Amino acid sequence: MTANDDKPVTFVIDDDELVRESVSDLLRSVGLAVQAYGSAQEFLDSKRPDAPGCIVLDVRLPGASGLEFQRTLATSSIELPVIFITGHGDVPMAVDAMQHGAFDFLQKPFRDQDLIERVQRALERDLRSRSSLAQHAQIRSRFASLTPREREVLELMIRGKPNKVMAADLGVSQRTVEIHRARVMEKTGAASLAQLVRMAMDLESQAPSP
């Protein structure tokens, strides 16, 4: 099944063809787009849409297990919520999966509605995550457009310096400071100084640790 790049997709990975098709048909019956694979490697080798999504993953897979595949995902650029399904699950396995970031864990046999609800929640979480990342990227791009002088003014603005003090610190006129402040606000898209400070703090919190 080919999915539109903007439509959420559920990726079903299970080596049991009957289970794979049953889960796929169930999800499609409620209007969800599905792509199904018989192994983790098949999923990795496939051409997938750059769209919101989630993975419904069997713990027992040929080759690398579902848990091992989950760890592979964690070190790759594929960041999708993972819902584990298994007929052999136990509490330690569920705990291990959740500790490594699994979104949820279902043991076969499970109610159709339980899986549907978990998939819908996983898709909603990925949509929110992607929206947040896009917003961060947009803000980062806006701040990157500031000139060196505008960045200096930004730092002083964040520290709450009045224009007169900023002018003295930078060795320029207050009028020049006012122009730079206006450009900082315009380029960053901040509607107020408080919002500018929040945006700057948010970017700082998102920066990778040295």
C-alpha positions as CSV (number, residue, x, y, z in Angstrom):
1,M,0.0,0.0,0.0
2,T,1.4,3.4,-0.9
3,A,0.7,6.2,1.5
4,N,0.6,9.9,1.1
5,D,3.6,11.6,2.7
6,D,1.3,13.7,4.9
7,K,-1.0,10.9,6.1
8,P,0.0,9.0,9.2
9,V,1.2,5.5,8.6
10,T,1.3,2.4,10.9
11,F,4.1,0.0,10.1
12,V,3.3,-3.5,11.1
13,I,6.3,-5.8,11.5
14,D,5.5,-9.5,12.2
15,D,6.9,-12.7,10.6
16,D,3.6,-14.5,11.0
17,E,1.7,-13.7,7.8
18,L,-1.7,-14.4,9.2
19,V,-1.1,-12.1,12.2
20,R,0.5,-9.5,10.0
21,E,-2.5,-9.4,7.6
22,S,-5.0,-9.6,10.4
23,V,-3.5,-6.6,12.2
24,S,-3.2,-4.7,8.9
25,D,-6.8,-5.4,7.9
26,L,-8.0,-4.3,11.4
27,L,-6.2,-1.0,11.2
28,R,-7.3,-0.3,7.6
29,S,-10.9,-1.0,8.7
30,V,-10.8,2.1,10.8
31,G,-9.3,4.2,8.0
32,L,-5.6,4.0,9.0
33,A,-2.9,3.7,6.4
34,V,-0.7,0.6,6.9
35,Q,2.5,-0.8,5.5
36,A,3.3,-4.4,6.5
37,Y,6.7,-6.2,6.7
38,G,7.7,-9.8,7.5
39,S,11.0,-8.8,9.2
40,A,12.9,-5.8,10.7
41,Q,15.4,-5.9,7.8
42,E,12.6,-5.7,5.3
43,F,11.3,-2.6,7.0
44,L,14.8,-1.0,7.1
45,D,15.3,-1.8,3.4
46,S,12.0,-0.4,2.3
47,K,11.2,3.1,0.9
48,R,9.0,4.6,3.6
49,P,7.0,7.9,3.4
50,D,8.3,10.8,5.5
51,A,5.1,11.0,7.5
52,P,3.9,10.7,11.1
53,G,3.5,7.1,12.1
54,C,4.1,4.3,14.6
55,I,5.4,0.8,14.5
56,V,3.4,-2.3,15.6
57,L,6.3,-4.7,16.3
58,D,6.3,-8.4,17.1
59,V,8.8,-9.3,19.8
60,R,9.7,-12.6,18.2
61,L,11.2,-12.0,14.8
62,P,13.6,-13.9,12.5
63,G,17.2,-12.5,12.9
64,A,17.3,-9.7,15.3
65,S,14.5,-9.8,17.9
66,G,11.9,-7.1,18.2
67,L,13.7,-5.8,21.4
68,E,17.1,-5.7,19.5
69,F,15.4,-3.9,16.6
70,Q,14.0,-1.4,19.0
71,R,17.5,-0.6,20.2
72,T,18.6,-0.2,16.6
73,L,15.8,2.3,16.0
74,A,17.0,4.3,19.1
75,T,20.4,4.8,17.5
76,S,19.1,5.6,14.0
77,S,17.2,8.5,12.6
78,I,13.9,6.6,12.7
79,E,12.0,8.0,15.7
80,L,8.6,6.4,15.8
81,P,6.5,5.2,18.7
82,V,6.8,1.4,19.1
83,I,3.9,-0.8,20.2
84,F,5.0,-4.4,20.9
85,I,2.8,-7.4,20.4
86,T,3.7,-10.9,21.4
87,G,2.3,-14.3,22.2
88,H,5.2,-15.0,24.4
89,G,5.4,-11.9,26.5
90,D,6.1,-11.8,30.2
91,V,6.5,-9.0,32.8
92,P,10.4,-8.7,32.5
93,M,10.1,-8.5,28.7
94,A,7.5,-5.8,28.9
95,V,9.5,-3.9,31.5
96,D,12.6,-4.1,29.2
97,A,10.6,-2.9,26.2
98,M,9.2,0.0,28.2
99,Q,12.5,1.0,29.7
100,H,14.0,1.2,26.2
101,G,11.3,3.6,25.1
102,A,8.4,1.4,23.9
103,F,5.1,3.3,23.6
104,D,3.1,0.3,24.7
105,F,3.0,-3.5,25.0
106,L,0.2,-5.9,24.1
107,Q,0.1,-9.6,24.7
108,K,-1.7,-11.9,22.2
109,P,-4.6,-12.5,22.1
110,F,-5.6,-8.8,22.6
111,R,-8.9,-7.0,21.9
112,D,-9.1,-5.3,18.6
113,Q,-10.2,-2.1,20.2
114,D,-7.2,-2.1,22.6
115,L,-4.8,-2.2,19.6
116,I,-6.7,0.4,17.7
117,E,-6.8,2.8,20.7
118,R,-3.0,2.4,21.3
119,V,-2.2,2.9,17.7
120,Q,-4.3,6.1,17.5
121,R,-2.6,7.4,20.7
122,A,0.8,6.6,19.3
123,L,0.0,8.4,16.0
124,E,-1.2,11.4,17.9
125,R,2.0,11.5,20.0
126,D,4.2,11.3,16.8
127,L,2.1,14.1,15.2
128,R,2.7,16.3,18.3
129,S,6.4,15.4,18.4
130,R,6.9,16.3,14.7
131,S,5.0,19.6,15.2
132,S,7.2,20.5,18.1
133,L,10.4,19.6,16.2
134,A,9.2,21.7,13.2
135,Q,8.5,24.6,15.5
136,H,11.9,24.3,17.2
137,A,13.6,24.2,13.7
138,Q,11.7,27.3,12.6
139,I,12.7,29.2,15.7
140,R,16.3,28.1,15.4
141,S,16.4,29.3,11.8
142,R,15.0,32.7,12.8
143,F,17.6,33.1,15.5
144,A,20.3,32.0,13.1
145,S,19.4,34.8,10.8
146,L,20.4,37.5,13.3
147,T,23.6,39.4,12.6
148,P,26.5,39.4,15.2
149,R,25.4,42.8,16.4
150,E,21.8,41.7,16.7
151,R,22.8,38.7,18.7
152,E,24.7,41.0,21.1
153,V,21.5,43.1,21.4
154,L,19.5,39.9,21.9
155,E,21.7,38.8,24.8
156,L,21.3,42.2,26.5
157,M,17.6,42.1,25.9
158,I,17.3,38.7,27.6
159,R,19.2,40.0,30.5
160,G,16.7,42.9,30.9
161,K,19.1,45.7,30.1
162,P,17.4,49.0,29.3
163,N,18.2,50.8,26.0
164,K,20.4,53.4,27.7
165,V,22.6,50.8,29.3
166,M,22.7,48.7,26.1
167,A,23.8,51.7,24.1
168,A,26.7,52.4,26.6
169,D,27.7,48.7,26.6
170,L,27.8,48.5,22.9
171,G,29.2,52.0,22.3
172,V,26.3,53.1,20.0
173,S,23.4,55.5,20.2
174,Q,20.1,54.6,21.8
175,R,18.5,55.1,18.5
176,T,20.8,52.4,17.0
177,V,19.8,50.1,19.9
178,E,16.1,50.7,19.2
179,I,16.6,49.8,15.5
180,H,18.5,46.6,16.4
181,R,15.8,45.7,19.0
182,A,13.1,46.1,16.4
183,R,15.0,43.9,14.0
184,V,15.5,41.2,16.6
185,M,11.8,41.1,17.3
186,E,10.9,41.1,13.7
187,K,13.4,38.4,12.7
188,T,12.6,36.1,15.6
189,G,8.9,36.6,15.2
190,A,8.5,37.3,19.0
191,A,5.4,39.3,19.9
192,S,6.8,40.5,23.2
193,L,10.0,40.5,25.2
194,A,8.6,37.7,27.4
195,Q,8.0,35.5,24.4
196,L,11.5,36.3,23.1
197,V,13.0,35.1,26.4
198,R,10.9,31.9,26.3
199,M,12.0,31.2,22.8
200,A,15.7,31.7,23.6
201,M,15.4,29.5,26.7
202,D,13.7,26.8,24.7
203,L,16.4,26.8,22.1
204,E,19.1,26.6,24.8
205,S,17.3,23.7,26.4
206,Q,17.2,21.9,23.0
207,A,20.9,22.5,22.3
208,P,23.1,19.3,22.5
209,S,25.3,18.9,25.5
210,P,29.0,19.6,24.9
